[in-house]
Amino acid sequence: MSENKKITIARGDGIGPEIMDSVLHILEAGGAKIEVEEIDIGEKVYLKGIDTGLSPDAWDSLRRTKIFLKAPITTPRGSGYKSLNVTTRTAFGLFANVRPAQSYRPFIRTKHPDMNVVIIRENEEDVYTGIEHRQTEQVYQCLKLVSRPGTEKIVRYAFEYALVHGRKKVTCFVKDNIMKFTDGLFLQVFNEIAKEYQDIQADNWIIDIGAAKLADTPENFDVIVMPNLYGDILSDIAAQIAGSVGLAGSANIGEHLAMFEAIHGSAPDIAGKNLANPSGLLLSAVMMLVHIQQPEAATLIHNAWLRTIESGIHTADIFEQGISSVRVGTKEFTDAVISKIGMKPHELKAAQYKYGKGIKLNKAVRVHVPKKLAGVDIFIDWDGTDPNELGKKIETISTEQLKLQAITNRGIKVYPEGLPESFCTDHWRCRFGSADWREVDHEQIIALLKKFSGAGFDFIKTENLYTFNGTIGFSEVGA
């Protein structure tokens, strides 16, 4: 008999303890070979003054077991509390969020009976790095960061996932027609890596029409990979249109840790009332069993759950007259699943997990590209309203090496020859460089900034403009 696998669990807050108890009972009945280490996380830890929601002992356990089954938590309201999920994902490099969305018609209502989509979301970058600033009285900023190594990891993971799980197509959702550098890089890397997987179909959609098609005809998609923000939003939408967010499980995968969790919240209003549906956390635990190479237990438990759903034994959140046969509580649902261990569904497709090779990821290779400093964008806080007045003032402080090329306001060109109808805030971008982007140095930029300061301008941000191997690495201002 193989040795039990140590895992870390957290019962969380609200309904968390109830659904974790349910899942652990089902795992035991299904023959899962696990040994549990329990840690405290969430509200009670936050209120002890630990702003991450994770105590030092919890970090030690996660490093030791490398597997985390987590119930929902409550983050106290108010500032000063960091997202435990974001902290765990970034601290342990959980770069891939995997979210299956499958329909169970006719046993759970859905408009999409053939939906079986897996959304793979980049989990560390994009606007979720949380780098934000208030720059003026009127304008706030959030930085969107997309790296080639991060993109390579998530895109390759999506294709490897498709390969290992017998999926036929991987689709990329981006907005590269607007964000040509960040989303453009994501699509470029996707196209490069797709060429290595000739047996898997690859396509891409602009995020807005792609989202519309996902909502309308999800059966046309198989695996979808996308940047962080889009993936967060669309994975919830996909779960809901499949049947219910309450049924959705998820995995967060990294090189050093894998975290498995339901996607719903802690629902404190129904805590302790034997009303919670443990299905989301249970299906996350099934994903965990597959990950730790226990496919027999994963198969038995998943099929028992499917048979229970098929039997119309439903908790209140999915109970519906004419579809469900009996409304049950958390404990009764748990007992029903356990009683069906060893059974398979009659109508729904039975689960069948096998020992697999696992998903192996290549290390991203850093390639040096010649880089030259060619100019600078200087952002200023100026409370005037006339771009021509501002432009004339700034023309006087241009240098021989760095000449004013344009002024924009919220990305719209307002000088020279801007449109008089353009609404302007107090946040102005002044672009400096030569007509042919000749190389400049930092001292020349510092000299320009000194002239700005001497003229009484409040510069709130600078962004150096670079060329890479002769290609400009910044968005153009436009006509």
C-alpha positions, -999 to +999 in steps of 0.1 A: +000+000+000+014+034-010+022+059+017-003+086+025+003+120+009+005+148+034-017+178+025-024+211+043-060+220+049-077+251+061-113+251+073-117+289+067-146+310+077-184+311+074-195+278+058-159+268+054-157+244+084-189+226+073-180+220+037-144+210+047-158+184+071-181+171+043-152+169+018-129+151+042-155+125+050-161+119+013-124+117+006-120+091+034-149+070+021-135+072-015-101+058-004-080+089-007-046+082+007-039+115+025-026+127+058-040+161+069-021+190+085-045+217+095-037+254+097-057+285+107-062+311+081-086+340+074-106+363+096-094+351+131-058+354+119-063+388+104-078+400+136-047+389+155-028+416+136-014+393+108-022+413+077-017+384+052-042+361+070-015+334+072+006+328+104+043+317+102+032+281+111+009+281+082+037+291+058+059+263+072+031+237+066+026+248+030+063+246+023+064+211+039+034+195+021+033+215-011-005+208-014-032+231+000-069+224+002-085+256+012-121+264+023-135+299+017-124+327+041-137+361+052-114+391+048-124+418+074-138+450+059-116+481+059-081+488+048-049+471+059-059+435+051-041+418+021-059+393+000-048+359+013-054+343-022-033+369-039-006+366-013-004+328-016-005+329-054+023+355-056+045+342-027+045+306-040+044+314-077+010+299-084+011+311-120-018+290-134-054+291-123-074+262-137-112+265-137-133+238-154-169+248-163-192+219-172-229+216-175-250+188-160-283+192-179-310+180-175-302+176-138-291+212-132-307+240-153-285+255-180-290+269-215-258+251-226-262+213-223-229+206-241-207+230-222-174+216-211-148+243-210-116+248-190-104+283-185-067+287-177-059+321-163-025+337-158-024+342-120+005+366-111+007+395-135-015+420-153-033+446-131-033+421-102+002+431-092-017+459-074+006+487-084-016+518-082-011+555-075-031+586-071-012+611-093-034+642-093-065+654-077-085+639-105-065+609-119-056+575-105-033+549-122-031+512-122-001+495-139-006+465-162+025+443-162+029+414-186+062+396-189+075+372-216+085+346-190+052+348-172+033+345-205+054+316-217+047+297-186+009+301-187+006+295-224+027+264-224+008+252-194-025+255-213-012+235-242+003+209-219-029+207-200-048+201-233-023+174-242-024+155-209-062+157-206-071+148-242-084+183-251-084+192-288-082+230-290-067+259-271-080+294-276-064+327-266-085+357-255-068+391-255-074+428-264-043+433-285-061+457-309-059+483-280-031+471-258-007+464-285+024+458-263+010+440-232-018+419-248+001+420-280+030+401-263+005+376-249-008+368-283+026+367-299+039+342-274+007+322-278+012+320-316+049+310-311+041+282-287+011+269-306+035+259-334+050+233-311+017+215-306+007+205-341-020+180-329-038+207-310-059+233-328-051+269-318-072+300-324-076+335-308-104+360-302-105+396-291-118+394-255-151+412-260-164+392-289-148+361-275-167+366-242-199+371-262-193+338-280-184+320-248-217+331-233-237+322-264-220+290-277-196+277-251-196+243-268-174+258-295-146+262-269-124+236-252-094+252-233-092+290-231-061+308-219-060+345-211-044+372-189-053+376-153-081+401-152-100+386-182-096+351-168-109+361-134-141+376-148-148+350-175-142+320-153-170+331-130-192+338-159-185+304-174-192+287-141-225+304-137-238+298-173-228+261-169-251+258-139-239+275-108-208+292-094-214+270-063-205+239-082-172+252-095-138+240-083-104+254-091-067+247-089-038+272-086-007+255-098+029+265-093+064+249-092+065+248-054+028+245-043-006+237-056-037+252-040-072+238-045-103+258-036-140+264-043-145+297-061-175+309-040-173+329-009-177+321+028-214+329+029-216+338+066-253+343+064-259+305+061-230+293+082-239+266+107-274+261+093-267+228+073-275+246+041-242+249+023-234+230-009-199+213-006-197+205-043-173+233-053-148+223-027-153+186-034-146+190-071-115+210-062-105+180-040-110+157-070-086+179-090-062+177-061-063+139-061-056+138-098-027+162-092-011+140-065-015+109-087-045+092-069-067+087-100-087+058-086-100+077-056-106+108-079-127+086-103-147+069-075-156+102-058-164+122-089-187+094-102-204+092-068-210+129-070-223+127-105-247+099-095-260+120-066-266+149-088-283+126-113-305+112-085-319+147-079-305+149-044-297+186-043-289+213-018-310+244-017-288+265-040-294+241-070-328+226-060-356+233-085-391+219-087-396+196-116-359+188-119-347+179-083-362+151-064-353+160-028-339+190-011-312+181+014-287+199+037-249+197+038-248+165+060-275+147+040-258+155+007-225+142+021-241+110+032-257+106-003-224+109-021-207+085+003-236+060-002-229+061-040-192+054-038-185+027-064-215+037-086-214+054-120-239+079-134-265+066-158-268+096-182-240+120-174-206+111-187-187+090-162-153+103-149-123+082-157-089+094-144-057+077-151-021+079-140-005+105-161+029+119-168+020+152-152+026+186-168+062+194-172+072+230-179+103+243-195+122+271-178+118+304-195+150+314-212+160+351-210+171+364-244+191+396-245+178+423-269+199+455-275+182+484-258+186+521-263+172+551-244+155+573-270+133+598-251+110+603-222+073+608-213+070+633-185+036+634-167+026+666-149-001+678-127-013+711-142-047+726-133-050+747-165-075+738-192-059+752-224-035+727-241-021+754-263-011+775-233+006+745-218+023+735-250+038+770-255+052+771-220+068+736-223+082+744-258+104+769-240+121+743-218+128+717-245+164+709-249+184+703-281+185+666-275+149+662-262+123+683-280+086+683-272+068+661-297+033+661-283+011+665-252-017+641-244-045+641-218-058+606-208-040+593-239-057+618-263-034+641-283-042+677-274-011+695-286-001+704-312-033+705-333-056+688-308-093+689-311-109+717-291-138+693-281-114+670-261-122+671-224-090+675-203-082+666-167-053+678-146-031+649-158-009+657-188+017+636-207+045+655-224+065+634-249+101+643-256+126+629-281+141+635-315+122+630-348+142+598-356+146+586-320+183+591-317+199+577-285+199+600-254+213+594-220+199+597-184+218+629-177+200+646-205+167+635-191+177+647-156+187+681-171+152+683-187+135+675-154+155+702-137+141+727-162+106+714-155+112+720-118+127+754-124+097+764-144+074+754-115+058+723-131+049+694-108+061+663-126+044+633-111+058+604-132+084+598-159+085+569-183+116+563-203+112+555-240+133+527-253+140+510-286+148+473-286+169+461-315+159+492-334+121+487-328+103+513-306+091+499-273+063+523-266+029+533-279+028+561-304+009+593-297-009+593-331-018+621-354 
